[in-house]
Each structure stands twice: as structure tokens, then as C-alpha cells.
Amino acid sequence: MKYSFCFTIKKVIKEDSVKEHSDNHMYIKNKDNNEVEILCGPWRDTETEAKKDEELYKKDKKAFKKLIKE
């Protein structure tokens, strides 16, 4: 099993808009056919590693975003 820390980007994507496709992005459709973007860190082998990503996000969001871009 793999683990990843994810957080919600507070934006709504309209159904007909262009979306960035990546392994780190997920989209959840809501009732009005818009989508909310979820951004996740890299997939980890253990839950402990994913929790460390969460701690990094809480401590330094810029460092976390740099991590997921690499």
C-alpha cells in the first residue's frame, strides 16, 4: 500500500475549464458539476513518511510545494 498527504486547494474549477493533469492532482466533482482540486505530495511507502510530508506542509508550505514539483 502507498500513502500520500493531500490538501484541498480552495478553488473551484468549472466543468469546461482546462485542468492541469498530474499524478499529484485529483479532482472531486460536486453537485453543480464543478470540481474542487486536491493536491497531494509524493506517494510514500509508509504512513509515517506521508505524515512527515504533512508536518512539512504545516511548517513550510513553500518547501512542501517545491517538494511536490520535483
C-alpha positions in Angstrom: 0.0 0.0 0.0 1.2 3.5 -0.7 0.4 6.7 1.2 0.3 10.4 0.3 -0.5 13.6 2.2 -3.2 15.7 0.4 -4.8 19.0 1.0 -7.6 21.0 -0.7 -6.8 23.9 -2.9 -9.5 26.4 -2.2 -10.7 26.9 -5.7 -13.5 25.6 -7.8 -12.8 24.5 -11.4 -15.6 24.9 -13.9 -16.6 21.8 -15.8 -15.4 23.2 -19.2 -12.1 24.7 -18.0 -8.7 23.3 -18.8 -7.2 21.3 -15.9 -3.5 20.5 -15.1 -3.1 16.8 -15.2 -0.6 15.3 -12.9 -0.1 12.4 -10.5 -0.2 14.9 -7.7 -3.6 16.5 -8.6 -7.0 15.0 -8.0 -10.4 16.5 -8.8 -13.6 15.9 -6.9 -16.9 16.8 -8.7 -19.5 18.5 -6.6 -23.3 18.8 -7.0 -23.2 21.6 -9.5 -20.7 19.8 -11.8 -17.8 22.0 -10.8 -14.7 20.4 -9.4 -12.5 21.0 -6.3 -8.8 20.5 -6.8 -6.9 18.3 -4.3 -3.1 18.5 -4.3 -1.1 15.6 -3.0 2.5 15.0 -2.2 4.6 12.2 -3.5 3.5 8.6 -2.9 5.3 7.1 0.1 5.9 3.5 1.2 4.8 4.2 4.8 2.2 6.2 6.5 4.9 7.7 8.7 6.6 9.2 5.7 3.4 10.7 4.5 2.8 12.2 7.9 6.3 13.8 7.7 5.1 15.5 4.5 2.0 16.8 6.4 4.3 18.2 9.1 6.4 19.9 6.4 3.3 21.4 4.8 2.1 22.8 8.2 5.6 24.1 8.9 6.6 25.5 5.5 4.1 25.4 2.7 6.6 26.7 0.1 9.0 23.9 0.9 6.2 21.3 0.5 5.1 22.7 -2.8 8.7 22.7 -4.0 8.9 19.0 -3.0 5.9 18.0 -5.0 7.1 19.8 -8.1 10.3 17.8 -8.1 
